[in-house]
Structures are given as structure tokens and as C-alpha cells.
Amino acid sequence: MEIEIKVERDAMYETLSEPFVPEYTEIMAISPSEQDEDDSPNITVEADSFLDLLADLERRMVTGNRNDTIARYQTWIERNNSASPALYGAWFNLGVELAVAGDRAGAAEAYRRVLALRAGFYPAAINLGTVLEAAGQPEAALAVWQQALQPEEARAALLSHRNRLAEAYGTSQQDTMKVLLHVGYGYDHAKPPPVFRNAGWREIRLDIDPPGAPECGASMTNMQMISEGKIDAVYLPKAINRLYPHEVPLALREIHRVLKPTGLTFITIADLQGAARYVAEDKLEDPLYMSPAGPIAPLDILYGHRPSLANGKAFVTPRTGFTSSTLAAALIRAGFDTVMVQRDPSAFCLTAIAFRSRPDKEQLARAQAQMLPAADRSVVLYTPAG
């Protein structure tokens, strides 16, 4: 696709108060006979078994010390993280205890761990959605219940929860708030630009990695749990270059799909054109700038931050890269109408704002003033040719 480029040089564009108790608060006791058919039939109950843990906790219930119970579940999970078929039961019980203790974020993470281990265990899906609802995140709760795998006996309960919240949410004050979808939150927990952090915006985090504690656990290449045209803005910080090249169009089309007609996408990404100039000067390993993680050289931009990789953080490895024009072209091919890109030479970074529909001059001016790193630095506007 041809791209028409217009250059603007130095343009000045203008909770709940009571403790929350989840619906499912029973503690599970999983014995070897209750394992699925695909589990080993010769499981033996060892000294450090889940049943021993439950028996020990039952003996200690008279103390009423919930913090001690939580600590014991956490210790057992750490010791049996890959060995026990009852691991999902321990995570579920931990989630219940954390929810009753008021730690909604911890409870949500525990329920996500359950679903990662056993996607069809619907009580965890119901509890996760209920925790998210209590935390003021109804869309995330609806997404959990919508995508939950369930047997026939659970379908009615999940549909009841989903329909109840959908009906209530349709008339709630949340409808007046704009929704920001933060994609790839688990990478470095980057904060959205200040314009998205005021009372008029509500953030929903999406990440494929459960430890990032996202409200929506999914890949950016498949966000089917989010309905079409429901999101006001998408924030994509240094995430799209971790996709393989063939995955980029899938992700950008998904982002375009979930946006409202008036929506936009805010992207930050490494500027390969700036880094390549130093590679051509034989400065591949020379530090270019200082980041919170340490000095960054062209080699780190191209193939991943070396100290992070050495520490086992393989997810930081770039699988593709962009210049200003190739990023804009990819966004326009995905259906975006107008793309504004600004280069930050000192940080070797590109910042792009992609509009789903054609913005007017006032919208462009407001976007540059409120979202781009430097309001007085030149930008490039890209639109489809013809």
C-alpha cells in the first residue's frame, strides 16, 4: 500500500467500604481419587501432600489467624509448584483466603493461576469475575465469565452472573468513563501517559503472562473476549516488537477491531533507524543512553537487553522492529486512517498515535499537546494514499 506522507516541522498542535467475601468460600479437599482420568492413577499421598496441609490447617482453625493460613498455603505452593496434581486446589483455597482478607489483587492472581492449570474449573472463573466486579472492573469480570470453559452444570451459574452484571453495568456510572486497554502491562508495568490517568479514564490491563496480574489474560493477537468497538484508547508500550513479523498484522487488526470509531492507539517502540546509524559507525556495543535497567547499546535495542536476558527474562527479546514509516504503514494496513509519529533521538524511541477514523485539526493538536513526549518537536503524519 502506498502511503502519503505529510511532514509538519516544529508544529505546535495545540469501592467497596465493607470487606468483600467471594461467593465461593468453601475450601477444597482433593484426594487422589478425584483426579481427572488423564492424571496418574498411582498417586501416593506423601508427608507433604495437599491432604496433610488441609488436615494441619483444620487443626489450627481455632486460632483464627488468617495470615498464618495464607502463609502456609503460599509455602506449600512454593514447595510443590510442579509436583502436585492438587496444585490448582491450593491456589484456589489461597484465593479464597486472600479475598476474605481483603487482598483482591492477590486473590485475582491466585484464581488466574487456577485457570492456567485447569481451564475448566469454573468456580475459579466465577470467583475471579466476582473479585474483579468488587474491585470496580465490570468489563474485566464480564470478559472472564464470557470466555470461561465450563461443564453443563456450571453454564447456568456463569450466565446468571454475566447477565446480572451486564444489566447493571448498562445503567451504571461506569458508562460515562472512557476505557483504556493497556496491552502488554506485564512487561515493565509502564504507566500510561498522564492524559489517561485522570478520573475520566478507567484502565483495563491485558497480558498473556498471568504473573503480570492482568484483568484480561490473553494475547494481543486474539482478544475475542473484548467486544468490537468497546474501547476508547489502546496503550501499547514497547510490546509489539516482541511479536513475530507475521503476528503484527493480527495484533494491529485486533486493536483496530476493539476500538470505538473515535478511538485511538498510543504506541511506543524502539527506533531502529536511529540505532542503525550507530551500527553503521561500528558502535554496536557503545552505550547510547541510560535507562532504569542500565546502559543501552544498539546491540540491546536490536536483540534484547543483555543483562535482562542473562537473568532469564527471555520475554524481552525483540522479534521484529520498526522505523517511523514501516510502523505507520503497518497501522494503516490494519485499517487505521491517520498515524502521527514523533521521534525521540535521545531515547531512540518512536511514539505513534494511530486514529481509527480521520481526526480534525483540533484533535491532532490536542493529541500532540497531551500525548507526545515533546509538543514543540516535529511530527510526521501518515495517511492512506488516495
C-alpha positions as semicolon CSV with decimal commas, in nm:
position;residue;x (nm);y (nm);z (nm)
1;M;0,000;0,000;0,000
2;E;0,125;0,345;-0,089
3;I;0,149;0,590;0,198
4;E;0,111;0,963;0,157
5;I;0,348;1,142;0,395
6;K;0,292;1,493;0,522
7;V;0,561;1,647;0,739
8;E;0,489;1,914;0,998
9;R;0,811;2,073;1,115
10;D;0,813;2,226;1,463
11;A;0,431;2,220;1,468
12;M;0,263;2,349;1,785
13;Y;-0,057;2,148;1,793
14;E;-0,242;2,269;2,001
15;T;-1,508;0,062;4,641
16;L;-1,649;-0,126;4,850
17;S;-1,632;0,001;5,218
18;E;-1,707;-0,341;5,370
19;P;-1,474;-0,642;5,341
20;F;-1,558;-0,842;5,028
21;V;-1,648;-1,208;5,067
22;P;-1,648;-1,408;4,741
23;E;-1,944;-1,623;4,653
24;Y;-1,745;-1,945;4,664
25;T;-1,574;-1,963;5,003
26;E;-1,558;-2,337;5,059
27;I;-1,215;-2,492;5,098
28;M;-1,139;-2,781;4,864
29;A;-1,009;-3,121;4,969
30;I;-0,875;-3,303;4,664
31;S;-0,788;-3,668;4,709
32;P;-0,612;-3,891;4,454
33;S;-0,945;-4,048;4,359
34;E;-1,077;-3,709;4,249
35;Q;-0,812;-3,652;3,982
36;D;-0,910;-3,640;3,617
37;E;-0,875;-3,956;3,409
38;D;-0,565;-3,818;3,242
39;D;-0,383;-3,783;3,576
40;S;-0,161;-4,063;3,703
41;P;-0,367;-4,342;3,868
42;N;-0,082;-4,430;4,102
43;I;-0,061;-4,112;4,305
44;T;0,053;-4,167;4,662
45;V;-0,016;-3,930;4,947
46;E;0,320;-3,817;5,080
47;A;0,406;-3,634;5,400
48;D;0,391;-3,302;5,217
49;S;0,059;-3,379;5,048
50;F;-0,230;-3,139;4,999
51;L;-0,448;-3,352;5,229
52;D;-0,189;-3,323;5,505
53;L;-0,189;-2,947;5,457
54;L;-0,569;-2,932;5,489
55;A;-0,564;-3,150;5,798
56;D;-0,299;-2,930;5,956
57;L;-0,496;-2,616;5,877
58;E;-0,814;-2,768;6,020
59;R;-0,634;-2,838;6,347
60;R;-0,520;-2,477;6,358
61;M;-0,856;-2,321;6,270
62;V;-0,924;-2,246;6,634
63;T;-0,655;-1,977;6,626
64;G;-0,843;-1,782;6,360
65;N;-0,514;-1,650;6,222
66;R;-0,585;-1,594;5,852
67;N;-0,236;-1,458;5,784
68;D;-0,091;-1,786;5,910
69;T;-0,325;-1,982;5,683
70;I;-0,227;-1,771;5,383
71;A;0,142;-1,815;5,461
72;R;0,102;-2,193;5,487
73;Y;-0,072;-2,216;5,150
74;Q;0,198;-1,999;4,993
75;T;0,475;-2,213;5,141
76;W;0,310;-2,535;5,026
77;I;0,262;-2,398;4,674
78;E;0,627;-2,293;4,657
79;R;0,743;-2,642;4,761
80;N;0,504;-2,824;4,528
81;N;0,499;-2,586;4,236
82;S;0,547;-2,853;3,971
83;A;0,497;-3,179;4,157
84;S;0,141;-3,200;4,286
85;P;-0,174;-3,261;4,079
86;A;-0,360;-3,081;4,358
87;L;-0,176;-2,755;4,293
88;Y;-0,481;-2,590;4,142
89;G;-0,674;-2,668;4,463
90;A;-0,411;-2,497;4,676
91;W;-0,418;-2,189;4,452
92;F;-0,799;-2,182;4,472
93;N;-0,801;-2,202;4,852
94;L;-0,532;-1,936;4,870
95;G;-0,750;-1,713;4,651
96;V;-1,045;-1,761;4,886
97;E;-0,834;-1,672;5,189
98;L;-0,683;-1,366;5,022
99;A;-1,027;-1,244;4,908
100;V;-1,172;-1,277;5,257
101;A;-0,864;-1,094;5,391
102;G;-0,936;-0,806;5,151
103;D;-0,643;-0,866;4,914
104;R;-0,838;-0,856;4,586
105;A;-0,531;-0,828;4,365
106;G;-0,372;-1,130;4,531
107;A;-0,696;-1,326;4,510
108;A;-0,737;-1,244;4,141
109;E;-0,382;-1,361;4,070
110;A;-0,446;-1,687;4,259
111;Y;-0,766;-1,757;4,063
112;R;-0,583;-1,687;3,736
113;R;-0,323;-1,945;3,838
114;V;-0,604;-2,196;3,892
115;L;-0,745;-2,133;3,544
116;A;-0,398;-2,159;3,390
117;L;-0,362;-2,504;3,547
118;R;-0,721;-2,618;3,490
119;A;-0,916;-2,401;3,249
120;G;-1,243;-2,588;3,304
121;F;-1,252;-2,536;3,681
122;Y;-1,543;-2,293;3,670
123;P;-1,557;-2,196;4,045
124;A;-1,227;-2,014;3,991
125;A;-1,376;-1,828;3,693
126;I;-1,682;-1,727;3,897
127;N;-1,466;-1,613;4,190
128;L;-1,224;-1,424;3,965
129;G;-1,509;-1,238;3,798
130;T;-1,668;-1,161;4,133
131;V;-1,340;-1,022;4,269
132;L;-1,293;-0,805;3,959
133;E;-1,652;-0,682;3,986
134;A;-1,598;-0,585;4,351
135;A;-1,279;-0,404;4,250
136;G;-1,477;-0,182;4,010
137;Q;-1,374;-0,364;3,691
138;P;-1,704;-0,488;3,544
139;E;-1,578;-0,523;3,186
140;A;-1,293;-0,746;3,301
141;A;-1,538;-0,954;3,506
142;L;-1,768;-0,992;3,206
143;A;-1,472;-1,097;2,992
144;V;-1,374;-1,370;3,241
145;W;-1,725;-1,512;3,254
146;Q;-1,766;-1,486;2,878
147;Q;-1,456;-1,688;2,798
148;A;-1,474;-1,935;3,086
149;L;-1,474;-2,304;2,996
150;Q;-1,745;-2,485;3,186
151;P;-1,935;-2,812;3,209
152;E;-2,309;-2,813;3,152
153;E;-2,395;-2,784;3,522
154;A;-2,198;-2,461;3,554
155;R;-2,336;-2,287;3,247
156;A;-2,645;-2,151;3,422
157;A;-2,442;-2,001;3,707
158;L;-2,193;-1,833;3,475
159;L;-2,468;-1,696;3,250
160;S;-2,657;-1,568;3,553
161;H;-2,351;-1,378;3,679
162;R;-2,274;-1,242;3,334
163;N;-2,630;-1,130;3,259
164;R;-2,676;-0,972;3,602
165;L;-2,360;-0,765;3,574
166;A;-2,423;-0,674;3,209
167;E;-2,767;-0,543;3,301
168;A;-2,637;-0,346;3,599
169;Y;-2,334;-0,218;3,411
170;G;-2,554;-0,090;3,130
171;T;-2,707;0,170;3,362
172;S;-2,411;0,241;3,588
173;Q;-2,194;0,548;3,613
174;Q;-1,911;0,346;3,459
175;D;-2,077;0,416;3,123
176;T;-1,965;0,778;3,148
177;M;-1,598;0,680;3,181
178;K;-1,366;0,619;2,889
179;V;-1,187;0,285;2,877
180;L;-0,812;0,247;2,821
181;L;-0,691;-0,101;2,724
182;H;-0,332;-0,138;2,843
183;V;-0,177;-0,415;2,630
184;G;0,141;-0,585;2,750
185;Y;0,126;-0,448;3,104
186;G;0,331;-0,733;3,249
187;Y;0,645;-0,640;3,052
188;D;0,760;-0,346;3,266
189;H;0,440;-0,218;3,431
190;A;0,475;0,107;3,238
191;K;0,232;0,379;3,341
192;P;0,008;0,524;3,071
193;P;0,062;0,889;2,974
194;P;-0,086;1,138;3,223
195;V;-0,381;1,216;2,995
196;F;-0,511;0,862;3,058
197;R;-0,458;0,873;3,437
198;N;-0,737;1,108;3,540
199;A;-1,083;1,040;3,682
200;G;-1,240;1,024;3,337
201;W;-1,049;0,710;3,234
202;R;-1,064;0,350;3,353
203;E;-0,770;0,120;3,277
204;I;-0,808;-0,248;3,182
205;R;-0,484;-0,443;3,156
206;L;-0,432;-0,725;2,907
207;D;-0,133;-0,958;2,904
208;I;-0,069;-1,319;2,809
209;D;0,151;-1,366;3,118
210;P;-0,051;-1,433;3,440
211;P;0,221;-1,304;3,680
212;G;0,162;-0,960;3,531
213;A;-0,180;-0,969;3,708
214;P;-0,381;-0,850;3,407
215;E;-0,759;-0,821;3,420
216;C;-0,770;-0,996;3,081
217;G;-0,533;-1,288;3,028
218;A;-0,490;-1,310;2,652
219;S;-0,256;-1,248;2,362
220;M;-0,285;-0,923;2,172
221;T;-0,323;-1,131;1,856
222;N;-0,653;-1,275;1,984
223;M;-0,867;-1,055;2,208
224;Q;-1,202;-1,215;2,135
225;M;-1,315;-1,170;2,497
226;I;-1,339;-0,795;2,419
227;S;-1,637;-0,697;2,206
228;E;-1,595;-0,498;1,889
229;G;-1,595;-0,120;1,923
230;K;-1,590;-0,104;2,306
231;I;-1,252;0,060;2,378
232;D;-1,176;0,433;2,367
233;A;-0,796;0,402;2,358
234;V;-0,530;0,131;2,350
235;Y;-0,190;0,180;2,515
236;L;0,085;-0,041;2,370
237;P;0,421;0,034;2,538
238;K;0,722;-0,140;2,383
239;A;0,526;-0,460;2,326
240;I;0,459;-0,501;1,958
241;N;0,825;-0,565;1,874
242;R;0,808;-0,883;2,086
243;L;0,575;-1,034;1,827
244;Y;0,699;-1,225;1,523
245;P;0,660;-1,027;1,199
246;H;0,369;-1,240;1,079
247;E;0,186;-1,176;1,409
248;V;0,200;-0,797;1,385
249;P;-0,090;-0,762;1,134
250;L;-0,305;-0,991;1,351
251;A;-0,241;-0,783;1,661
252;L;-0,299;-0,448;1,490
253;R;-0,624;-0,570;1,332
254;E;-0,742;-0,688;1,674
255;I;-0,659;-0,349;1,824
256;H;-0,844;-0,177;1,542
257;R;-1,145;-0,408;1,595
258;V;-1,191;-0,337;1,967
259;L;-1,162;0,041;1,928
260;K;-1,464;0,266;1,901
261;P;-1,489;0,460;1,571
262;T;-1,349;0,763;1,756
263;G;-1,078;0,560;1,929
264;L;-0,701;0,581;1,905
265;T;-0,394;0,372;1,979
266;F;-0,086;0,504;2,160
267;I;0,233;0,312;2,082
268;T;0,594;0,342;2,197
269;I;0,864;0,136;2,026
270;A;1,240;0,135;1,969
271;D;1,358;0,344;1,673
272;L;1,571;0,108;1,464
273;Q;1,665;0,381;1,219
274;G;1,837;0,577;1,494
275;A;2,013;0,268;1,629
276;A;2,122;0,157;1,281
277;R;2,316;0,478;1,229
278;Y;2,544;0,384;1,521
279;V;2,577;0,026;1,395
280;A;2,696;0,165;1,061
281;E;2,956;0,367;1,254
282;D;3,084;0,045;1,419
283;K;2,941;0,142;1,762
284;L;2,735;-0,173;1,813
285;E;2,819;-0,208;2,183
286;D;2,869;0,158;2,270
287;P;2,616;0,289;2,525
288;L;2,361;0,519;2,363
289;Y;2,166;0,627;2,669
290;M;2,097;0,531;3,030
291;S;1,769;0,352;3,111
292;P;1,632;0,239;3,451
293;A;1,772;-0,105;3,365
294;G;2,119;0,033;3,289
295;P;2,309;0,149;2,978
296;I;2,154;0,066;2,643
297;A;2,364;-0,005;2,332
298;P;2,248;-0,066;1,973
299;L;2,302;-0,438;2,034
300;D;2,047;-0,426;2,320
301;I;1,792;-0,248;2,102
302;L;1,829;-0,500;1,821
303;Y;1,844;-0,828;2,014
304;G;1,728;-0,757;2,368
305;H;1,878;-0,610;2,685
306;R;2,172;-0,838;2,757
307;P;2,169;-0,826;3,141
308;S;1,795;-0,898;3,141
309;L;1,844;-1,191;2,906
310;A;2,124;-1,322;3,126
311;N;1,881;-1,313;3,421
312;G;1,636;-1,537;3,238
313;K;1,399;-1,270;3,107
314;A;1,370;-1,412;2,758
315;F;1,041;-1,229;2,703
316;V;1,234;-0,905;2,645
317;T;1,380;-1,046;2,322
318;P;1,269;-0,840;2,020
319;R;1,137;-1,048;1,731
320;T;1,077;-0,763;1,490
321;G;1,139;-0,391;1,462
322;F;1,022;-0,068;1,301
323;T;1,116;0,267;1,163
324;S;0,872;0,556;1,160
325;S;0,746;0,478;0,810
326;T;0,719;0,099;0,850
327;L;0,527;0,135;1,176
328;A;0,285;0,380;1,017
329;A;0,243;0,157;0,711
330;A;0,160;-0,145;0,930
331;L;-0,102;0,055;1,121
332;I;-0,265;0,189;0,804
333;R;-0,275;-0,159;0,651
334;A;-0,458;-0,272;0,965
335;G;-0,730;-0,015;0,896
336;F;-0,622;0,298;1,083
337;D;-0,693;0,620;0,898
338;T;-0,425;0,857;1,026
339;V;-0,098;0,796;1,210
340;M;0,110;1,060;1,388
341;V;0,471;0,966;1,468
342;Q;0,733;1,156;1,666
343;R;1,096;1,050;1,702
344;D;1,288;1,098;2,026
345;P;1,654;1,088;1,915
346;S;1,793;1,094;2,270
347;A;1,590;0,789;2,378
348;F;1,599;0,611;2,038
349;C;1,223;0,578;2,065
350;L;0,924;0,624;1,836
351;T;0,590;0,743;1,974
352;A;0,292;0,687;1,748
353;I;-0,074;0,783;1,778
354;A;-0,299;0,594;1,536
355;F;-0,653;0,721;1,483
356;R;-0,921;0,474;1,381
357;S;-1,112;0,749;1,195
358;R;-0,995;1,070;1,032
359;P;-0,920;1,330;1,304
360;D;-0,980;1,700;1,256
361;K;-0,712;1,965;1,316
362;E;-0,830;2,025;1,672
363;Q;-0,798;1,655;1,758
364;L;-0,449;1,641;1,608
365;A;-0,343;1,948;1,802
366;R;-0,482;1,810;2,128
367;A;-0,316;1,472;2,074
368;Q;0,026;1,626;2,015
369;A;-0,004;1,860;2,311
370;Q;-0,129;1,596;2,557
371;M;0,032;1,269;2,447
372;L;0,358;1,315;2,259
373;P;0,685;1,349;2,451
374;A;0,762;1,699;2,318
375;A;0,485;1,929;2,198
376;D;0,737;2,150;2,016
377;R;0,915;1,868;1,829
378;S;0,829;1,792;1,466
379;V;0,593;1,510;1,381
380;V;0,513;1,313;1,067
381;L;0,153;1,249;0,967
382;Y;0,077;0,940;0,760
383;T;-0,250;0,880;0,574
384;P;-0,353;0,624;0,309
385;A;-0,270;0,736;-0,043
386;G;-0,573;0,830;-0,248
